[in-house]
Amino acid sequence: MKKHGETAEGPIQMKTDEAGVQSYAGVLVSEDSVLRWVYELDMWRNPTVLVTVWKIFGMCSLLPGLIVFFGSINEGIEAALFNFLKVASIMFGIMTVLVFFAYAVLAAIYGGKYCVAFEMDKDGVRHIQMKKQFEKGQLMAMLAIVAGLATGNAAAAAAGLNAASMQSQYSQFNKVKSIVVNEKRQVIYVNQTLIHNQVYADPGYFTVVLDYILKHCGKQVPVKYR
């Protein structure tokens, strides 16, 4: 079994290509020690996003049931519980169908691929969603220029990346309450009180990203492996 900081081929080494781009198992490393990488999620094979959205809407389906429960509690606790279960079950079924249908449509529009970028330093990690889908190579090239690792106008590339990003989610390491690791799905859940960030990493550098997060979050943060 490989250890953290290793691939199946052995210890992970820093590499520098002909253009002067430094990388650590596929993760770009800039002079200011910011790590940048791109992850391409297979929306058909990796259900992480689908399960997350389904859970959120599943919880929302309980709200109408609770309203009915408190509205009929004067009829007795048994009747109120029955009404709650009935309404919640119906809403949960409707939400499930809508979520799966919407996800299938979105996956088809994206061609089954969801490409996101990540930036991480000693303070935290940022998950960047794009307004439109880029090819993985295009986004990696943009990040390389932003990092100042390739020829080109870094300031213009940074502005272009910000303009192209739809939204981002930032997790500050000193505020992280728990970490959940699912290497099979290639995702690390970095959880704060109100922010639940999903950090994706390819198998080639999953341990690099995980070790960095664990190191900077501290040993006091509980870690669960799935």
N, C-alpha and C positions, 0 to 999 in steps of 0.2 A: 504493500500500500504506500502511495506517495505521501510524503510529509508536506505540511504547509510550506510554501516557498519553493516547491519543486513541481516539475511536470513529470510525466511518465518517462521522459528522456533523462531526467536528472535535475540538478539545481538550476534555477532560473538566473540568467545572466543579463546584464545591461548590454544593449546593442546600439550601434550607431551606423546608419546606412550611408550611402554615397552622398545624399543631400544634407547630411549632418543631423538627421532626425534621430534623437535618442529615444529608445523604447525599452520597456521592461516587460517582456513576454507579450508585446502588442499594445501596452499602455504607453502613451506619449508622456515624456517627462520634460518639463520646461526648466529653464535656468532658475526660476523662482520656486522650484519644487512643487509645482502644480501638476497633478496627474490628470490626463485626459484620455478618454476612450469612447468608442462607439459600440453600441450593442444592437444587433438586428434580431428582434424577436420573431420567431415563427408563430404566428397567431393561430395556426391550425394545430400545431403539435404541442405548444406550450400554453397551458390554460391559465397561467397566473393572472393575467389581466381580467379574463372572463370570470374567474372565481372571485376576485376582489370586487368587481362591479356587482356580481350576483349577491354577495354577502351584504353589500351596502343597501341594495334595493330590497333584499330580503328583510333587513331590519326595518326599512321604511314601511314594509307591508304590515308590520305589527301596529303601527299608529292608528289606522282605522279600527282595528280590533279593540284597542285600548279605549278609544272613544265610545264604541258601542258597549264595552264592558262597564264603564263608569256610568253610561247613560241608562243602563238596564239593571244596575246593582240593586235598585229598590225592589226588583222582582225576585231577589234571592241570589245568593252566591252561585248556586249551581246553574241557574238560568243565565247569569251574567257570564260565567265561564264558558258555557255552551255557545253563547252568542259571540264571545271573543274568538274561540277556536274556529267557529264557522266563518266569520268574516276574515280573520287572519289567514285561514287556509285558502279561501277564494282569492284574496289579494296576492298571497304568495305565489299561487299558481299563475295568475295573470302576469305578475312581475317577472316570473321565471321565463315565461314564453316571450315576453317583450324583450328581455335582456338577451336571450339566446338569439332571437331574430335580429335585433339591432347589431349584435356582435358579428353575426355571420355576414350581414350587409357591409359593415365597416371593414371586416377582414377582406371581403371580396374587392372593395374599393381600393384598399391598400395593397392588393396583390398578395395578401397573406403575410406581409412583412411589416413590422413596426420598428422603425429605426430611431433610436434615441441617443443622446450624447450625455456624458457625465464629466464633471470637473470636481476634483477632490484635492484638498490640501490638509494640513495638520488641524485646521479648525472645523472642517465639515465637508459635506459632499452635496453636489447639486445635480439634480435629475432634470434634464432639459428636453422638453417636448417641442417638436417642430411643427410649424403651420402646414407644411406640405412634406411629403415623404421624399427624402433624399436617398440616393444610392449610398451604401456604406462607405465606398471609396471616396465619394464626393465630400461626405461629412468629415471623414478622417483627414482629408487634405485641408479642409477649412480649419479644423482644430489645430493641425500642424502649423498653419500660418499664424493663427491666434497665439499659439504658444511661442512664436518667434523662432521656430525650428526649421523653417523652410523659407526660400526666397519669396518675396512678395510684400505687400503692404499689410502688416499685422493689424494696424489700427482699423483699416478699411474692412479687413476680414472679421475683426471683432464686432464692428458695427453691423456687418452683414449677418453674423451669427445671431446677434441680439434681435435684429429685425425679422429674421426667419423663425425665431423661436416663438412658439405659441404661449407657453408658460413654463415656469420652472418651479421646482420644489427643493428647498434647502434644508438639510439637517445639520444642526450644530452639534458636534460631538460631545461637548460638555453638558448638553441637555438631553442626551439619549438615555431613555429609561430601560430599554430592552432591545435585544437583537435576536432575530430568528433567521436561521440559515437553512436554505433548501438548495443544496448543490445540484440535485437532480434537475430542478427547474431553473438552475443558474440564477438564483435571486437571493439577495440578502435584504431582509426587512429591518430597516433602521427606524425604531419607534421612539418618538417623543410623546409628550402628554397629548397633544392635539395633532401632531404631524406623524403620519405613517408613510415613510419613504420606501420605495422599492428600488434597490440598486442591483442592476443586472450586470453580469460579467460572463464572458465566454470561458469555457473550460480551461483554455490555455493560460489564462491569468486570473481565474476565479480565486485561487489561494492568495495571490498577490493583493488583490483588492480586499479580501476578507481579513488577512493579517494586518493590513494597514488600518482598517476600520477598528478591529479589536484593540490594536495597540493604542490608538488615539482616543478611544472611548474609555479605556481603563478597565482594570480587572473587576471593579465593583459592579459593572453593568452585566446583568444576567444574560446568558447566551443559550438559546435552545436550537438544537439541530433536528431537522425533519428528514 
